Amino acid sequence: MDLQWIIVQRGDTLPRIASAHHMTKELLAALNPEVASQPYLLAGQMLRIVPGTGRRYAVPPGESVGEIAGRFGLDEEVLRQANPEITNITDWVGRCIHIPASNGKTIVKIQGEYGYRELIRDIDKLENQYSFIETGSIGTSVMGKSLPYLRIGQGSRHIHVNASVHANEWLTTAVLMKFIEEYAEAYGAHRAWHQYQTERWMQETTLWAVPMVNPDGVELVQEGVVNQHPHAQQLLAWNADRSHFTHWKANIRGVDLNDQFPAHWDEEAARRGMTSPGPRDYAGTAPLTEPEAQALAQWTRQHTFDAVVSLHSQGQEIYWNYRDLEPRESGPLSRRLAKASGYKAVKLGGSDAGYKDWFIQDFGRPGFTVEVGLGVNPLPVEQFDDICIEVGMLLAELLSNGQ
């Protein structure tokens, strides 16, 4: 076995390193049992790797590079780029080559985990590739991270979708970004997305996406408080001295951002019964104390959204009502979204202070909380492709407005 050593950098995680070196996370952990038992990696640690594992293929006599690419559903150029040491050699017969994932040309993909740095990288790539995508920022997080938005479309009907309000629900960010890329790619190629006409979406609607409302929390879940995290001592105290943060939903100040909106906030705070910061369910000392919630509320007030969707996980459910304040079309629309996605439309009671609650209350237009996937958060990345289809069909139906 051809073992090599790498040095862990700040922000590295076992899933990210494994993906970067075409290894399974299980193999990487087996090669490094002493660090696999840690909750998070420490910058400067050295790990054993076996690069180039993953899908391998021994090229038989008579098979060309183009034929290999076709067999695995790849473009020949993608296959050559995945094997840089022999990319310019004509005959690959007898060589053991690496077969990349078939989505090699796509921008949005999960390489171990999907966090803030992956989001910023992909936004830059999408903006560079598609001139009709506009990007910007709605504000900043507690720790000063920009809260980016993307806009696609030129129509008079405005739809807003946000994701990763809760830290350990970061898979929703990748799902939303994947839909934006597929929409942009289809429109740029003048073709439909499934049976939906993207040119009609572009002309009739404007989609505003805020893919990661809680970037500090997402980073905490994925990377922990090692490597000189500025809030390490306080966060460990709020986390009952547990060093693992995968269950964390709140922002970096221990406030649950989906309990922060001025829609019967006091009743929700009393119902939760949380009087101090922690991993989840603490509503803060008042509505909109947190910069992430403030930014989202102010940005919402600055636009005239015809409908909003907040992506959460998990449960495969669509919550569409709020204290009977929702407009008449919300119920029928939720059932259409449910039919398109395979999710269940649910009339929810006993819940306040969420983003869609506040939107329905203050603007009187349809608002939806969509709980994607099934299981325990963070959802396994193996669900990503299925959730992308489910949420994609839901958003497509919403953008099409029944047409």
Summary of the structure (lengths in Angstrom):
residues: 403
radius of gyration: 22.5
end to end distance: 57.9
largest distance: 72.7
contacts: 1322
relative contact order: 0.11
helix: 39%
strand: 15%
